[in-house]
Amino acid sequence: MGLCNLVKELWRAYFFFFSPQFWRMALLWAFSILYSYYQLFKPYLFSQKPVSYPRCSPSTSASRPVCVVTGATSGLGLSAAYELSKEGYVVVIVGRSQQLLAETIRKIKDWNKDARLKAFEVDLSSIESVVKFKTSLRQWLLDSDLHCSIQILINNAGILATSHRVTAEGYDQMISTNYIGAFALTKLLLPLLESSPVSAKIVNVTSFTHRAVTDVKVDEETVSGKRFLRSMCSSYPCAHIYEYSKLCLLLFSYELHRQLCLMAKSHQIFVSVADPGVVKTNLMREVPAILSCLAFLVLKRLRLLQSPESGVNSIIDAALAPPGTSGAYFFGGKGRTINSSALSRNAKLARELWESTSKLLSVTPFGAEGNSW
Ligand SMILES: NC(=O)c1ccc[n+]([C@@H]2O[C@H](COP(=O)([O-])OP(=O)(O)OC[C@H]3O[C@@H](n4cnc5c(N)ncnc54)[C@H](OP(=O)(O)O)[C@@H]3O)[C@@H](O)[C@H]2O)c1
């Protein structure tokens, strides 16, 4: 790094350090993760039995089961793809860079030479790209020796953006990647999940940071990110929007679980949420490097920082939970679950969010798909 770049980086770190967003992350996120661990260990403190689920291997059927992992080119997604390839799944790897996808396939093949993988280039923040993916995936399944269905969908792709960027549809890029893209993809892939000869699972990867949201609006303007921008003082409210997007993903997961129950499809498709805790991945790539290194150092000292290989446990626990496990929040590995925040379990709010997101998407290529859900 040249001197000029070093000075720029230090200047950026200085400004970020004195921003309310940094202190929101340092204090509220720390409180949120500690509260999650308190919930995890509470049953042991009071001699109660923690709620946990064993892992089940995929049911044997004529053809190999298929699993779709978004954001599989790095961190937790990469670890999840590898773990599920070892379980015998054909893993569909979804990423936004052709080069990273090729590298990911090489890496997983090096670790597990029997892995069966297929890569798709998809930008989860673009609804057009998500719609195209649905068509390509279906065609690929039809052309393969596999059953035309999927058994697991893991909505893992996510970003922590520190500057405002708008997608082609006019949404905030962070909300679009972390929530709207997952909402659209899940609804578009429901027919393939429904066609599964064995029960299918949807795992949404969320975060303990959702606990930092105490008051929330779920109208179209807020979901698209426009309201955050209007209330923006000087800098992009990155921490706030990240927490919000993760809360939306949770509300959506529980609402989908309720709707599947109402439609008597709850025996066919199960929806769970996985929270990996604090994991050292590339998620903080936009945060000034000096500050992210400092944060990792402190978190390591506090024994809160995990490797992707360990953090992925909650995702795999959710993906391999026994049929019937739905609406659960996996955290802490060993199949353990805890409760998410009270706000995330507000059914009225979830219903409103579902409606406003559907309205937002109705004018995009997603609406043209004639999705009846
Ligand atoms: N790390 C943590 O402490 C932590 C804690 C709680 C929850 N999580 C959640 O875990 C999930 C995985 O994050 P991570 O920590 O593994 O971070 P990561 O290493 O940055 O991985 C994120 C993945 O998402 C992909 N991605 C980002 N935007 C995308 C888009 N528009 N379209 C398609 N793929 C996209 C990235 O692809 P590129 O490589 O091309 O950018 C990458 O493969 C996220 O949802 C995150 O919010 C993480």
Ligand as a Chemical Component Dictionary entry (heavy atoms), coordinates in Angstrom:
data_LIG
# 
_chem_comp.id                   LIG 
_chem_comp.type                 NON-POLYMER 
_chem_comp.pdbx_formal_charge   0 
_chem_comp.three_letter_code    LIG 
# 
loop_
_chem_comp_atom.comp_id 
_chem_comp_atom.atom_id 
_chem_comp_atom.alt_atom_id 
_chem_comp_atom.type_symbol 
_chem_comp_atom.charge 
_chem_comp_atom.model_Cartn_x 
_chem_comp_atom.model_Cartn_y 
_chem_comp_atom.model_Cartn_z 
_chem_comp_atom.pdbx_ordinal 
LIG N1  N1  N 0  -19.567 -13.451 9.535  1  
LIG C1  C1  C 0  -20.380 -13.255 10.549 2  
LIG O1  O1  O 0  -19.961 -12.970 11.677 3  
LIG C2  C2  C 0  -21.863 -13.420 10.367 4  
LIG C3  C3  C 0  -22.681 -13.344 11.494 5  
LIG C4  C4  C 0  -24.061 -13.493 11.343 6  
LIG C5  C5  C 0  -24.593 -13.697 10.083 7  
LIG N2  N2  N 1  -23.754 -13.742 9.001  8  
LIG C6  C6  C 0  -24.385 -13.946 7.688  9  
LIG O2  O2  O 0  -23.796 -15.061 7.050  10 
LIG C7  C7  C 0  -23.946 -14.939 5.647  11 
LIG C8  C8  C 0  -22.635 -15.270 4.956  12 
LIG O3  O3  O 0  -21.717 -14.228 5.233  13 
LIG P1  P1  P 0  -20.154 -14.479 5.467  14 
LIG O4  O4  O 0  -19.879 -14.039 6.863  15 
LIG O5  O5  O -1 -19.759 -15.830 5.041  16 
LIG O6  O6  O 0  -19.564 -13.333 4.519  17 
LIG P2  P2  P 0  -18.697 -13.421 3.192  18 
LIG O7  O7  O 0  -17.456 -14.204 3.434  19 
LIG O8  O8  O 0  -18.542 -12.005 2.744  20 
LIG O9  O9  O 0  -19.622 -14.218 2.178  21 
LIG C9  C9  C 0  -20.764 -13.626 1.592  22 
LIG C10 C10 C 0  -21.090 -14.351 0.320  23 
LIG O10 O10 O 0  -22.247 -13.731 -0.266 24 
LIG C11 C11 C 0  -21.953 -13.462 -1.628 25 
LIG N3  N3  N 0  -22.714 -12.336 -2.139 26 
LIG C12 C12 C 0  -22.689 -11.059 -1.704 27 
LIG N4  N4  N 0  -23.514 -10.311 -2.462 28 
LIG C13 C13 C 0  -24.037 -11.130 -3.399 29 
LIG C14 C14 C 0  -24.938 -10.941 -4.475 30 
LIG N5  N5  N 0  -25.464 -9.748  -4.752 31 
LIG N6  N6  N 0  -25.259 -11.986 -5.248 32 
LIG C15 C15 C 0  -24.731 -13.211 -4.995 33 
LIG N7  N7  N 0  -23.869 -13.452 -3.991 34 
LIG C16 C16 C 0  -23.528 -12.418 -3.210 35 
LIG C17 C17 C 0  -20.466 -13.167 -1.631 36 
LIG O11 O11 O 0  -19.974 -13.240 -2.944 37 
LIG P3  P3  P 0  -18.638 -12.441 -3.372 38 
LIG O12 O12 O 0  -17.532 -13.270 -2.831 39 
LIG O13 O13 O 0  -18.721 -12.367 -4.849 40 
LIG O14 O14 O 0  -18.706 -11.096 -2.723 41 
LIG C18 C18 C 0  -19.969 -14.265 -0.715 42 
LIG O15 O15 O 0  -19.879 -15.482 -1.391 43 
LIG C19 C19 C 0  -24.440 -13.514 5.399  44 
LIG O16 O16 O 0  -25.824 -13.541 5.138  45 
LIG C20 C20 C 0  -24.166 -12.809 6.706  46 
LIG O17 O17 O 0  -25.052 -11.737 6.930  47 
LIG C21 C21 C 0  -22.418 -13.617 9.108  48 
# 
loop_
_chem_comp_bond.comp_id 
_chem_comp_bond.atom_id_1 
_chem_comp_bond.atom_id_2 
_chem_comp_bond.value_order 
_chem_comp_bond.pdbx_ordinal 
LIG N1  C1  SING 1  
LIG C1  O1  DOUB 2  
LIG C1  C2  SING 3  
LIG C2  C3  SING 4  
LIG C2  C21 DOUB 5  
LIG C3  C4  DOUB 6  
LIG C4  C5  SING 7  
LIG C5  N2  DOUB 8  
LIG N2  C6  SING 9  
LIG N2  C21 SING 10 
LIG C6  O2  SING 11 
LIG C6  C20 SING 12 
LIG O2  C7  SING 13 
LIG C7  C8  SING 14 
LIG C7  C19 SING 15 
LIG C8  O3  SING 16 
LIG O3  P1  SING 17 
LIG P1  O4  DOUB 18 
LIG P1  O5  SING 19 
LIG P1  O6  SING 20 
LIG O6  P2  SING 21 
LIG P2  O7  DOUB 22 
LIG P2  O8  SING 23 
LIG P2  O9  SING 24 
LIG O9  C9  SING 25 
LIG C9  C10 SING 26 
LIG C10 O10 SING 27 
LIG C10 C18 SING 28 
LIG O10 C11 SING 29 
LIG C11 N3  SING 30 
LIG C11 C17 SING 31 
LIG N3  C12 SING 32 
LIG N3  C16 SING 33 
LIG C12 N4  DOUB 34 
LIG N4  C13 SING 35 
LIG C13 C14 SING 36 
LIG C13 C16 DOUB 37 
LIG C14 N5  SING 38 
LIG C14 N6  DOUB 39 
LIG N6  C15 SING 40 
LIG C15 N7  DOUB 41 
LIG N7  C16 SING 42 
LIG C17 O11 SING 43 
LIG C17 C18 SING 44 
LIG O11 P3  SING 45 
LIG P3  O12 DOUB 46 
LIG P3  O13 SING 47 
LIG P3  O14 SING 48 
LIG C18 O15 SING 49 
LIG C19 O16 SING 50 
LIG C19 C20 SING 51 
LIG C20 O17 SING 52 
# 
